[in-house]
Amino acid sequence: MDRVDLHRVCSEAALQFPAVTVEQPFGPDSDVYKVKGRMFMFLAELDGEAIVNLKADPEDSGALRQAYPEITPGYHMNKRHWITVTGGKNLTAALLRELVIDSYRLVVEKLPRHRRPVDPETFGSA
């Protein structure tokens, strides 16, 4: 998965979810994806390399970092609750979409029930 595909796959996945907005509070070179005003994904370039920051369950993030060298603790984020994904041969579009869905769900479940655009327990389930 190269850097262009990394951002494209993650962006396409996120834009299909209800109540998603995209902002550029840090300038035109980075995109912040939010649901109901809360960030769940950050796309940018770091030293010429595409990165994607995603919220992750702390238990899952450790396993992901062990399984994929492209997944590291969240750059400029809480290292326990966020991961950074870079391009690499081990990543698939399906895995990226799953990580984006998980990030979205984690943020939605922290919203008050009346503000949730989806049920985080069932959203994205087959």
C-alpha positions as CSV (number, residue, x, y, z in Angstrom):
1,M,0.0,0.0,0.0
2,D,1.7,3.2,-1.1
3,R,1.1,6.6,0.4
4,V,-1.5,7.8,-2.1
5,D,-3.5,4.6,-1.6
6,L,-3.2,4.8,2.1
7,H,-4.9,8.2,2.3
8,R,-7.4,7.4,-0.5
9,V,-8.6,4.1,1.1
10,C,-9.0,5.7,4.6
11,S,-10.7,8.8,3.3
12,E,-13.1,6.9,1.1
13,A,-14.1,4.7,4.0
14,A,-14.6,7.5,6.4
15,L,-16.7,9.6,4.0
16,Q,-19.3,6.8,3.8
17,F,-20.1,7.1,7.5
18,P,-23.0,9.2,8.8
19,A,-22.3,12.7,10.2
20,V,-18.7,12.9,9.1
21,T,-17.1,16.2,8.5
22,V,-13.6,17.1,7.2
23,E,-11.7,20.1,8.5
24,Q,-8.2,21.5,8.0
25,P,-7.5,23.3,11.3
26,F,-3.7,22.7,10.9
27,G,-3.5,24.0,7.3
28,P,-4.2,22.6,3.8
29,D,-1.7,19.8,4.2
30,S,-3.7,17.8,6.7
31,D,-7.3,16.6,7.0
32,V,-9.1,16.0,10.3
33,Y,-12.1,13.7,10.1
34,K,-14.8,14.3,12.8
35,V,-18.1,12.8,13.8
36,K,-20.3,15.2,15.6
37,G,-17.3,17.5,16.3
38,R,-15.0,14.8,17.7
39,M,-11.9,13.7,15.8
40,F,-11.6,10.0,14.8
41,M,-9.0,10.3,12.0
42,F,-6.2,12.5,11.0
43,L,-4.5,12.4,7.6
44,A,-1.2,14.2,6.9
45,E,2.4,13.8,5.7
46,L,5.3,13.6,8.0
47,D,8.8,14.0,6.5
48,G,7.3,13.2,3.0
49,E,5.6,10.0,4.3
50,A,1.8,9.7,4.4
51,I,0.4,9.0,7.9
52,V,-3.0,8.2,9.3
53,N,-3.8,8.6,13.0
54,L,-6.7,6.6,14.2
55,K,-8.3,6.0,17.6
56,A,-7.8,2.4,18.8
57,D,-8.8,0.3,21.7
58,P,-5.7,0.1,24.0
59,E,-5.8,-3.7,24.0
60,D,-6.0,-3.9,20.2
61,S,-3.4,-1.3,19.5
62,G,-0.6,-3.3,21.2
63,A,-1.5,-6.4,19.1
64,L,-1.7,-4.3,16.0
65,R,1.8,-2.8,16.6
66,Q,3.2,-6.2,17.1
67,A,1.6,-7.6,13.9
68,Y,2.3,-4.7,11.6
69,P,5.5,-2.7,11.4
70,E,3.4,0.0,9.6
71,I,1.4,0.6,12.8
72,T,3.1,2.6,15.6
73,P,1.9,4.6,18.7
74,G,-0.1,7.7,17.7
75,Y,2.1,10.5,16.5
76,H,1.5,13.6,18.6
77,M,-1.5,11.8,20.2
78,N,-2.2,9.8,23.4
79,K,0.0,6.8,22.7
80,R,-2.4,4.5,24.6
81,H,-5.5,5.4,22.6
82,W,-4.2,6.3,19.2
83,I,-2.2,4.6,16.5
84,T,-0.3,5.9,13.5
85,V,-0.5,4.0,10.2
86,T,2.1,4.4,7.4
87,G,2.1,2.8,4.0
88,G,3.7,-0.6,3.6
89,K,3.4,-4.0,2.0
90,N,1.7,-5.7,4.9
91,L,-1.4,-3.5,4.8
92,T,-4.5,-4.3,2.9
93,A,-7.5,-2.1,2.0
94,A,-9.7,-4.3,4.1
95,L,-7.6,-3.9,7.2
96,L,-7.5,-0.1,6.7
97,R,-11.3,0.1,6.4
98,E,-11.6,-2.0,9.5
99,L,-9.3,0.3,11.5
100,V,-11.2,3.4,10.3
101,I,-14.6,1.8,11.3
102,D,-13.2,0.9,14.7
103,S,-11.9,4.4,15.2
104,Y,-15.3,5.9,14.2
105,R,-17.2,3.5,16.6
106,L,-14.9,4.3,19.5
107,V,-15.6,8.0,19.2
108,V,-19.3,7.5,18.6
109,E,-19.7,5.4,21.7
110,K,-18.4,8.2,23.8
111,L,-21.0,10.6,22.5
112,P,-24.2,11.1,24.5
113,R,-26.8,8.6,23.2
114,H,-29.0,11.3,21.7
115,R,-26.1,12.6,19.5
116,R,-25.0,9.3,18.1
117,P,-25.6,9.0,14.4
118,V,-25.3,5.2,14.6
119,D,-25.4,2.4,17.1
120,P,-21.7,1.8,17.8
121,E,-22.4,-1.8,18.9
122,T,-23.7,-2.8,15.5
123,F,-22.3,-0.2,13.0
124,G,-20.1,-1.9,10.4
125,S,-21.1,-5.4,11.3
126,A,-21.8,-7.7,8.4
